[in-house]
Amino acid sequence: MSPTERPVASPCVSICALDDDDICTGCQRTADEITRWGRMDNAERRAVLGLCHERAVADGLVWMTPGKSSA
């Protein structure tokens, strides 16, 4: 990370409870991702955020409009 680049913020929403698959019901990170977050660089953090979004969509927590991009 460059000296001017700010760290990617944690997706934690203070609803900290792991489901049966060890995924947080609040932020959708795995227990391992939560544990490693402080040691990740920004590229790793962005990759985890993408996985969190995919998990949320798969669980019906985020709705996607057909034909629309999330970006």
N, C-alpha and C positions, 0 to 999 in steps of 0.2 A: 504494500500500500504506500502510495506516495505521501509525503508530509502534508500536502494540501487536501488529500482525499479523506473525507469523513467516513468513519465506520458505518457500515450498513446497520440500521437499527434492528433490534430484536423484534420479532413479531408477537412477543408475549402480550397477552391481554389480561393477565392476572386471573385466568380461569384455569388453574393448574390441576388437571386430573388426567391420568393416563387410562385409556380404554384397554380392552383385552388384547389389542395388538401393540401395546406400549406406545400409542400415539396420543399426544396431548389433545384433549377435546377443545381446548381454547385456541391454540396456535397451529395445530396440525403437524407439529414437529415430533419426530421420534424421540425416545428417551436419550438415545445416543447423540442425536443432533442438538438437543438441549444442552447436554453435558459438554459437547465440543464447541458450542457456539463462540465462546470467548477466545478460543484458539484458532478460529477460522479466519481466513483472509476474506476480503470482500467478494471475490469471485465465488468462493465456496458458499458464502452466505446467500448470494443471489441464486445460486443453484438450489439451495435448500428452500428458499422462498418459492421458487418455481415448483418444487415438489409439494410444498405445503398447499399451494394453490390447486395443484392437480388432485391432491387428496380431498380438499374441500369440495371441489367440483364432483368428484366421484361419490362423495358421501351426501351430495345434494345440499350442501351448505352454501354453495354459490351457484347461481343460475346463469347460464350463458345463453344469449340470444342468438339463434341460428343466423349465420352470415355476418355476425359482428365479431370483430377482433377485441381481445381483452387488453390490447396494447394501446 
